[in-house]
Amino acid sequence: MEEIATPDAPASIGPYSQGIIDGETIYVSGQGPVDPETGDIVGETLTEQTERTLENVAAVLEAAGASLDDVVKTTVFVRDMRYYDDINEVYGEYMSEPYPARSAVEVDDLPIDIGVEIEVVASM
């Protein structure tokens, strides 16, 4: 296993890595809408939060030598499914066909006060 660490994505807030490379597979820990330079939450809308979240995911993938085009599976954690269509709209702009397999789960809470968190698995 090899750790992925980049200043272009938010630092981990616990005992976990931004991502891990294991063989030809990249595992990106859940990313949220946090500015990596300031640590501030970005975006008042779920659309804005999803954009920043996917930019953070892309930064971790780039540090591993991959991109969003290499994603094979995503998990989206959302605090309110009423915003699912907003998330899908942004997600469709960032991801390319064939779209990755995906799960979306409404959760009661996330580690910080955000509306969306996304984790991915990609291949190299």
Beta strands, then each sheet from edge to edge (+ up, - down):
strand 1: 2-4
strand 2: 19-22
strand 3: 25-31
strand 4: 71-78
strand 5: 101-106
strand 6: 116-123
sheet 1: 1+ 2- 3+ 6- 4+ 5+
end
